[in-house]
Amino acid sequence: MDNRPSTFLGIGHNKQLVSSVPKEDPVNHPHHYTQYKGFEVIDITKQLDFLYGNAVKYILRAPHKRDEVEDIKKAIWYLNKKLEEIDAE
């Protein structure tokens, strides 16, 4: 699923045909973080504490990465750290 806007062709200031579709932006909007309709993963994770946020990040991006199992393991690692934090209280 691609959340980028649909292609719009128009005439630029130099009378050349231009497209308004943004190019892939692996730094600011990586493909594996923009797969959900209406939000990017960071829109959720920035509302959570660090450990929950990272666990959610890895869970949400896992299906869109090459190594899904690795991201699931990373999410579990952060959840285990959260359990340790809670147990220490």
C-alpha positions as CSV (number, residue, x, y, z in Angstrom):
1,M,0.0,0.0,0.0
2,D,1.5,3.3,-1.0
3,N,0.3,6.4,0.8
4,R,1.9,8.9,-1.6
5,P,-0.6,11.1,-3.5
6,S,-1.7,9.9,-6.9
7,T,0.2,11.3,-9.9
8,F,-0.7,14.8,-11.0
9,L,0.8,16.0,-14.2
10,G,1.0,19.7,-14.9
11,I,3.0,22.4,-16.7
12,G,5.9,23.8,-14.8
13,H,7.2,27.4,-15.0
14,N,9.5,26.4,-17.8
15,K,6.6,24.8,-19.8
16,Q,7.8,21.3,-19.2
17,L,5.5,18.5,-18.1
18,V,6.0,17.9,-14.3
19,S,4.7,15.4,-11.8
20,S,3.7,16.2,-8.2
21,V,4.4,12.6,-7.0
22,P,7.2,12.8,-4.5
23,K,10.2,10.5,-5.0
24,E,11.0,7.8,-2.6
25,D,12.4,9.5,0.6
26,P,14.3,6.9,2.6
27,V,15.4,9.4,5.2
28,N,12.3,11.4,6.1
29,H,9.5,9.0,5.0
30,P,10.9,5.4,4.6
31,H,8.6,3.0,2.8
32,H,8.4,0.6,5.8
33,Y,7.1,3.5,8.0
34,T,4.4,4.8,5.6
35,Q,2.4,1.7,4.9
36,Y,-0.6,2.6,7.0
37,K,-3.5,4.7,5.8
38,G,-3.7,8.1,7.5
39,F,-0.6,8.0,9.6
40,E,3.1,7.2,9.7
41,V,4.5,5.0,12.4
42,I,6.2,8.0,14.2
43,D,2.8,9.6,14.6
44,I,2.0,6.8,17.2
45,T,5.5,6.1,18.6
46,K,6.1,9.8,19.6
47,Q,3.1,9.6,21.9
48,L,4.5,6.6,23.9
49,D,7.5,6.3,26.2
50,F,10.7,5.1,24.7
51,L,10.4,1.4,25.4
52,Y,6.8,1.1,24.3
53,G,7.4,3.3,21.3
54,N,10.3,1.2,20.0
55,A,8.3,-2.0,20.5
56,V,5.4,-0.6,18.5
57,K,7.8,0.7,15.9
58,Y,9.3,-2.7,15.3
59,I,5.9,-4.4,15.3
60,L,4.3,-2.0,12.8
61,R,7.2,-2.1,10.4
62,A,8.0,-5.8,10.6
63,P,5.6,-7.0,7.8
64,H,7.2,-4.5,5.4
65,K,10.8,-5.3,6.1
66,R,12.9,-8.0,4.4
67,D,13.6,-9.8,7.8
68,E,10.3,-9.8,9.6
69,V,11.5,-12.2,12.3
70,E,14.4,-9.8,13.2
71,D,12.0,-6.9,13.8
72,I,9.7,-9.1,15.9
73,K,12.7,-10.1,18.0
74,K,13.6,-6.4,18.5
75,A,10.1,-5.6,19.6
76,I,10.2,-8.4,22.1
77,W,13.6,-7.1,23.4
78,Y,12.0,-3.7,24.1
79,L,9.0,-5.3,25.8
80,N,11.3,-7.4,28.0
81,K,13.1,-4.2,29.0
82,K,9.8,-2.6,29.8
83,L,8.9,-5.6,32.0
84,E,12.2,-5.3,33.8
85,E,11.5,-1.6,34.4
86,I,8.0,-2.4,35.8
87,D,9.4,-5.2,38.0
88,A,12.0,-2.8,39.4
89,E,9.4,-0.3,40.6
